[in-house]
């Protein structure tokens, strides 16, 4: 999680920049003196001193922060283990061959990985906080995932059994409920959008199982994308956070929860000063749905998008890099019904500018069934499209496979200057690269490591389906489209490429020729 916060030194620079500055400057000019250097920029608002102590605030907030303990039954080798778990599999120490220690650890490891071994119990610790006196508790989904039993320990050491009201994998949030004979202390969410980089924050949790630990720091950055999920918009803080802090609250100086501590960046597994919290304004809506419905319904536009780079903008003729490039449109989805097509660029959502990173998160927050107004760049012109927001499917729907007609004849081309070759899709290619019968396009048969194509991410086995938003099904058609782009004096040509991860646009610099 984070490094312990650096020692802060208070340097009070009190200065009132009113008419006095102008008087001094006027006097200097009247006497023929040189014009003084510009005065420092005045900081508006009352100066805030470094807090003398966080003790009063911490004493008020601590009772609402809890220890979350989970127990899980592991029944076989690998059961209960996730690829993204922080803990790595145990490795046997390097003992001398034939020594008693080597045999002891070898037998121990075999017992741990034996699929016929008896079930064993695993325990884990995390953090949480109470948001309602009736006993509703917020934590991370990864804290309680696959748990057989969840217990919550309050600050006064009261232990209560918790049950899961709902959880959301996409935002890594979970809502628990405990029953108590008396109302429980609780904290409230604040407006995380009001908090700026440099604001003081407090984190409270149970790092390494040490309950009720308070750490202080500042907001280091906003809007962080750490590739944990499609809706990343984390608050970054340097308040020290470690394993066991997951699910704990991040407070502002008014005692409001502005984030849920979720992830850290750490080569060592400990705090290095970089931690991430889910913003309160995002968490609030998710938790309200979990409390009401036990699950989360999200808005859905039915498009697959990517960020518009400068090369892509030049290929499309956009004035500047911005917006969300449509890499795919779901058949019969909301966007398809509104007339959006692959290669369009969504510039605005309900009048607000968007990009490829923000659009999935913002569209997910739209109420299902409402209308959204999209500003769309399509074929060199901008227009508005009205989309009826759908419900995000639990799993993406796969279209039924349709046999594709194979291209006859020896059709291959080498784009030597680009550093790649292409071939027609045939039965052998589909089998070799595990391509579906419905896949159309031109196969990338080879890529040179030191070529432009490899530099742009093109790989052997990829399939090029469009050039400049025009479909290509043969190598000859690919060459024709690239030649047409050259005649239009374009600096780049946009290739729509299918690979193992999905669909994306690749901007290819022009100026090369293809040879048979």
Secondary structure, 3 states (H helix, E strand, C coil): CCCCCCCCCCCCCCCCCCHHHHHHHHHHHHCCCCCCCCCCCCCCCCCCCCCCCCHHHHHHHHCCEEEEEEEEEECCCCCCCCCCCCCCCCCCCCCCCCCHHHHHHHHHHHHHHCCCCCCEEEEEEEEEEEEECCCEEEEEHHHHCCCCEEEEECCCCCEEEEEEEEEECCCCEEEEEECCCCCCCCCCECCHHHCCCCCEEEEEECHHHCCCEEEEEEEEEEEECCCCCCCCCEEEECCCCCCCCCCCEEECCCCCEEEEEEEECCCCCCCCCCEEEEEHHHHHHHHHHHHHHCCCCCEECCEEEEECCHHHHHHHCCCCCCEEEEEEECCCCHHHHCCCCCCCEEEEECCEECECCHHHHHHHCCCCCCEEEEEEEECCEEEEEEEECEECCCCCCCCCCCCCCCCCCCCEEEECCCCEEEEECCHHHHHHCCCCCCCCCEEEEEECCCCHHHHCCCCCCCEEEEECCEECCCHHHHHHHHHHHHHCCCCEEEEEEEECCEEEEEEEECCCCCEC
